[in-house]
Amino acid sequence: MSKGGKLLIFSAPSGSGKTTIVRHLLAHKELNLAFSVSATSRPRRGKEKNGEHYYFMSISQFKNHIKNEDFLEWEEVYRDNFYGTLKSEVERLWAEGKNVIFDIDVAGGLRIKKKYQKETLAVFVKPPSVDELKIRLKKRSTESDDKINMRIAKASVELATAPQFDVIIKNYDLDIALKEAHDLVANFVGVKSNSEEE
């Protein structure tokens, strides 16, 4: 893969607030960010759109991409639920001159970091507690109790990987976490952040 802009990885257990943080950063045009859309074999939820939320594919299509080494990273997160980052997606965004931002699971984030150490800032978003995570996941009302319990069990394992990331943002107060994330990314991509200008 040819090298282009910077890579910004945001990883966390489900419900930690990483998606909210990534959306906030994407709204700041001065950071020149573009979102890396992941591929998945899981079914669409609600109003999700192909190519915007995920590249949806069948299990056999996904496995075919694995065989052809089309992924920068991939993982079977839950049984028959594959997620991955297509090399072509990152290439496309780099060709547009963008810095690429990922909202990605912990294992995938660390794999990308390993491949592109100099170009990557890997951020772990830490929730206040596992109990708080459970409350947030229940509030979403998108999944069964079984699925939520699976995510909570996985969260404990994921929290243990936090020290392997470059930075840990504690999302105890969303406004503070958003500002911290913005300052970090602005500094990494070489843009003056608002707080520096004040």
C-alpha positions as a Markdown table, in Angstrom:
| # | Residue | x | y | z |
|---|---|---|---|---|
| 1 | Met | 0.0 | 0.0 | 0.0 |
| 2 | Ser | 1.3 | 3.5 | -0.9 |
| 3 | Lys | 1.6 | 5.9 | 2.0 |
| 4 | Gly | -0.5 | 9.0 | 2.2 |
| 5 | Gly | -1.8 | 11.0 | 5.1 |
| 6 | Lys | -2.0 | 10.2 | 8.8 |
| 7 | Leu | -4.1 | 7.4 | 10.3 |
| 8 | Leu | -6.2 | 8.2 | 13.4 |
| 9 | Ile | -7.5 | 5.1 | 15.2 |
| 10 | Phe | -10.2 | 5.3 | 17.8 |
| 11 | Ser | -10.9 | 2.0 | 19.6 |
| 12 | Ala | -12.9 | 1.1 | 22.7 |
| 13 | Pro | -15.4 | -1.4 | 24.0 |
| 14 | Ser | -18.9 | -1.0 | 22.5 |
| 15 | Gly | -20.8 | 1.9 | 24.2 |
| 16 | Ser | -17.7 | 3.9 | 25.3 |
| 17 | Gly | -18.5 | 6.8 | 23.1 |
| 18 | Lys | -15.9 | 6.4 | 20.4 |
| 19 | Thr | -18.4 | 6.9 | 17.6 |
| 20 | Thr | -19.6 | 10.2 | 19.1 |
| 21 | Ile | -16.0 | 11.4 | 19.4 |
| 22 | Val | -15.2 | 10.4 | 15.8 |
| 23 | Arg | -18.3 | 12.2 | 14.4 |
| 24 | His | -17.3 | 15.3 | 16.4 |
| 25 | Leu | -13.8 | 15.2 | 14.8 |
| 26 | Leu | -15.2 | 14.7 | 11.3 |
| 27 | Ala | -17.2 | 17.9 | 11.7 |
| 28 | His | -14.0 | 19.9 | 12.1 |
| 29 | Lys | -13.0 | 20.5 | 8.5 |
| 30 | Glu | -9.5 | 22.0 | 9.4 |
| 31 | Leu | -8.4 | 18.5 | 10.5 |
| 32 | Asn | -8.9 | 17.2 | 6.9 |
| 33 | Leu | -10.3 | 13.9 | 8.0 |
| 34 | Ala | -12.2 | 11.2 | 6.1 |
| 35 | Phe | -13.9 | 8.2 | 7.7 |
| 36 | Ser | -12.7 | 4.7 | 6.8 |
| 37 | Val | -15.9 | 2.7 | 6.2 |
| 38 | Ser | -15.4 | -0.9 | 7.5 |
| 39 | Ala | -16.6 | -4.0 | 5.8 |
| 40 | Thr | -18.9 | -6.4 | 7.7 |
| 41 | Ser | -20.7 | -9.7 | 7.2 |
| 42 | Arg | -23.3 | -8.8 | 9.9 |
| 43 | Pro | -26.9 | -7.8 | 8.7 |
| 44 | Arg | -27.8 | -4.2 | 8.4 |
| 45 | Arg | -29.5 | -2.5 | 11.4 |
| 46 | Gly | -32.2 | 0.1 | 11.1 |
| 47 | Lys | -31.4 | 2.8 | 8.5 |
| 48 | Glu | -27.8 | 1.8 | 7.9 |
| 49 | Lys | -26.7 | 2.4 | 4.3 |
| 50 | Asn | -24.2 | 0.3 | 2.3 |
| 51 | Gly | -21.0 | 2.3 | 1.7 |
| 52 | Glu | -21.9 | 4.9 | 4.3 |
| 53 | His | -22.1 | 3.0 | 7.6 |
| 54 | Tyr | -20.4 | -0.2 | 6.4 |
| 55 | Tyr | -19.7 | -2.2 | 3.3 |
| 56 | Phe | -22.2 | -5.0 | 3.8 |
| 57 | Met | -21.3 | -8.4 | 2.3 |
| 58 | Ser | -22.2 | -12.0 | 2.7 |
| 59 | Ile | -20.0 | -14.3 | 4.8 |
| 60 | Ser | -18.7 | -16.0 | 1.6 |
| 61 | Gln | -17.9 | -12.6 | 0.0 |
| 62 | Phe | -16.0 | -11.6 | 3.1 |
| 63 | Lys | -14.0 | -14.9 | 3.2 |
| 64 | Asn | -13.2 | -14.3 | -0.5 |
| 65 | His | -11.7 | -10.9 | 0.4 |
| 66 | Ile | -9.6 | -12.6 | 3.2 |
| 67 | Lys | -8.3 | -15.2 | 0.7 |
| 68 | Asn | -7.3 | -12.4 | -1.8 |
| 69 | Glu | -5.6 | -10.5 | 1.0 |
| 70 | Asp | -7.7 | -7.4 | 0.4 |
| 71 | Phe | -7.9 | -6.5 | 4.1 |
| 72 | Leu | -5.5 | -4.3 | 6.0 |
| 73 | Glu | -7.0 | -6.1 | 9.1 |
| 74 | Trp | -10.0 | -8.2 | 9.8 |
| 75 | Glu | -11.5 | -10.2 | 12.6 |
| 76 | Glu | -14.4 | -12.5 | 13.4 |
| 77 | Val | -15.7 | -10.4 | 16.3 |
| 78 | Tyr | -18.6 | -12.8 | 17.1 |
| 79 | Arg | -19.4 | -16.1 | 15.4 |
| 80 | Asp | -20.0 | -15.4 | 11.6 |
| 81 | Asn | -19.8 | -11.6 | 12.3 |
| 82 | Phe | -16.7 | -10.5 | 10.4 |
| 83 | Tyr | -15.4 | -7.0 | 10.4 |
| 84 | Gly | -12.4 | -5.6 | 8.4 |
| 85 | Thr | -10.7 | -2.7 | 6.8 |
| 86 | Leu | -10.3 | -2.9 | 3.1 |
| 87 | Lys | -6.9 | -1.8 | 1.8 |
| 88 | Ser | -8.8 | -0.1 | -1.2 |
| 89 | Glu | -10.8 | 2.1 | 1.2 |
| 90 | Val | -7.6 | 3.6 | 2.8 |
| 91 | Glu | -6.0 | 3.9 | -0.6 |
| 92 | Arg | -9.0 | 5.8 | -1.9 |
| 93 | Leu | -9.0 | 8.3 | 1.0 |
| 94 | Trp | -5.3 | 8.8 | 0.9 |
| 95 | Ala | -5.6 | 9.5 | -2.9 |
| 96 | Glu | -8.0 | 12.3 | -2.0 |
| 97 | Gly | -5.3 | 13.7 | 0.3 |
| 98 | Lys | -7.1 | 13.0 | 3.5 |
| 99 | Asn | -6.1 | 11.9 | 6.9 |
| 100 | Val | -8.0 | 8.7 | 7.6 |
| 101 | Ile | -10.0 | 8.2 | 10.9 |
| 102 | Phe | -11.1 | 4.8 | 12.1 |
| 103 | Asp | -13.9 | 3.9 | 14.5 |
| 104 | Ile | -12.7 | 0.3 | 15.0 |
| 105 | Asp | -12.5 | -2.5 | 17.4 |
| 106 | Val | -9.5 | -2.9 | 19.7 |
| 107 | Ala | -7.8 | -5.8 | 17.9 |
| 108 | Gly | -8.2 | -4.2 | 14.5 |
| 109 | Gly | -6.9 | -0.9 | 15.7 |
| 110 | Leu | -3.7 | -2.5 | 17.2 |
| 111 | Arg | -3.1 | -4.4 | 13.9 |
| 112 | Ile | -3.2 | -1.2 | 11.9 |
| 113 | Lys | -1.0 | 0.6 | 14.4 |
| 114 | Lys | 1.6 | -2.3 | 14.1 |
| 115 | Lys | 1.7 | -1.9 | 10.3 |
| 116 | Tyr | 1.9 | 1.9 | 10.1 |
| 117 | Gln | 3.6 | 2.9 | 13.3 |
| 118 | Lys | 4.9 | 6.3 | 12.2 |
| 119 | Glu | 1.7 | 7.4 | 10.4 |
| 120 | Thr | -0.7 | 6.3 | 13.2 |
| 121 | Leu | -2.1 | 7.8 | 16.4 |
| 122 | Ala | -4.0 | 5.1 | 18.2 |
| 123 | Val | -6.4 | 6.3 | 20.8 |
| 124 | Phe | -8.3 | 4.1 | 23.4 |
| 125 | Val | -11.5 | 5.6 | 24.7 |
| 126 | Lys | -12.1 | 4.4 | 28.2 |
| 127 | Pro | -15.6 | 4.3 | 29.7 |
| 128 | Pro | -16.3 | 5.3 | 33.3 |
| 129 | Ser | -17.0 | 1.7 | 34.3 |
| 130 | Val | -18.3 | -1.6 | 32.9 |
| 131 | Asp | -21.6 | -0.9 | 34.7 |
| 132 | Glu | -21.9 | 2.4 | 32.9 |
| 133 | Leu | -21.2 | 0.6 | 29.6 |
| 134 | Lys | -24.1 | -1.8 | 30.3 |
| 135 | Ile | -26.5 | 1.1 | 30.9 |
| 136 | Arg | -25.4 | 2.8 | 27.7 |
| 137 | Leu | -25.8 | -0.4 | 25.6 |
| 138 | Lys | -29.3 | -1.0 | 27.1 |
| 139 | Lys | -30.4 | 2.5 | 26.3 |
| 140 | Arg | -29.5 | 2.0 | 22.6 |
| 141 | Ser | -32.3 | -0.7 | 22.4 |
| 142 | Thr | -30.7 | -2.2 | 19.3 |
| 143 | Glu | -29.6 | -5.6 | 20.6 |
| 144 | Ser | -30.9 | -8.5 | 22.7 |
| 145 | Asp | -29.8 | -9.0 | 26.4 |
| 146 | Asp | -27.6 | -11.9 | 25.2 |
| 147 | Lys | -25.8 | -9.7 | 22.7 |
| 148 | Ile | -25.3 | -7.0 | 25.3 |
| 149 | Asn | -23.9 | -9.6 | 27.8 |
| 150 | Met | -21.5 | -10.8 | 25.1 |
| 151 | Arg | -20.4 | -7.2 | 24.5 |
| 152 | Ile | -19.9 | -6.7 | 28.3 |
| 153 | Ala | -17.8 | -9.8 | 28.6 |
| 154 | Lys | -15.7 | -8.7 | 25.6 |
| 155 | Ala | -15.3 | -5.2 | 27.2 |
| 156 | Ser | -13.4 | -6.5 | 30.2 |
| 157 | Val | -10.9 | -8.2 | 27.8 |
| 158 | Glu | -10.6 | -5.0 | 25.6 |
| 159 | Leu | -10.1 | -2.7 | 28.6 |
| 160 | Ala | -6.9 | -4.7 | 29.4 |
| 161 | Thr | -5.4 | -3.7 | 26.0 |
| 162 | Ala | -5.6 | 0.1 | 26.8 |
| 163 | Pro | -1.9 | 0.4 | 27.7 |
| 164 | Gln | -1.0 | -0.8 | 24.2 |
| 165 | Phe | -2.4 | 2.4 | 22.6 |
| 166 | Asp | -0.6 | 5.7 | 22.3 |
| 167 | Val | -3.2 | 7.6 | 24.3 |
| 168 | Ile | -6.1 | 6.8 | 26.6 |
| 169 | Ile | -9.0 | 9.3 | 26.7 |
| 170 | Lys | -11.2 | 8.8 | 29.7 |
| 171 | Asn | -14.8 | 9.5 | 28.6 |
| 172 | Tyr | -16.2 | 10.4 | 32.0 |
| 173 | Asp | -17.4 | 13.8 | 30.8 |
| 174 | Leu | -18.2 | 13.9 | 27.1 |
| 175 | Asp | -17.3 | 17.7 | 26.6 |
| 176 | Ile | -13.9 | 17.2 | 28.1 |
| 177 | Ala | -13.3 | 14.0 | 26.1 |
| 178 | Leu | -14.3 | 15.8 | 22.8 |
| 179 | Lys | -11.9 | 18.7 | 23.5 |
| 180 | Glu | -9.1 | 16.3 | 24.4 |
| 181 | Ala | -9.6 | 14.3 | 21.3 |
| 182 | His | -9.7 | 17.4 | 19.1 |
| 183 | Asp | -6.4 | 18.8 | 20.6 |
| 184 | Leu | -4.7 | 15.4 | 20.2 |
| 185 | Val | -5.7 | 15.0 | 16.6 |
| 186 | Ala | -5.0 | 18.6 | 15.7 |
| 187 | Asn | -1.5 | 18.3 | 17.1 |
| 188 | Phe | -0.8 | 14.9 | 15.4 |
| 189 | Val | -1.9 | 16.2 | 11.9 |
| 190 | Gly | -0.1 | 19.5 | 12.4 |
| 191 | Val | -3.1 | 21.9 | 12.7 |
| 192 | Lys | -3.5 | 24.5 | 15.4 |
| 193 | Ser | -6.3 | 23.5 | 17.7 |
| 194 | Asn | -8.8 | 26.1 | 19.0 |
| 195 | Ser | -7.4 | 26.0 | 22.5 |
| 196 | Glu | -3.9 | 26.9 | 21.2 |
| 197 | Glu | -5.4 | 30.0 | 19.4 |
| 198 | Glu | -7.2 | 31.3 | 22.5 |
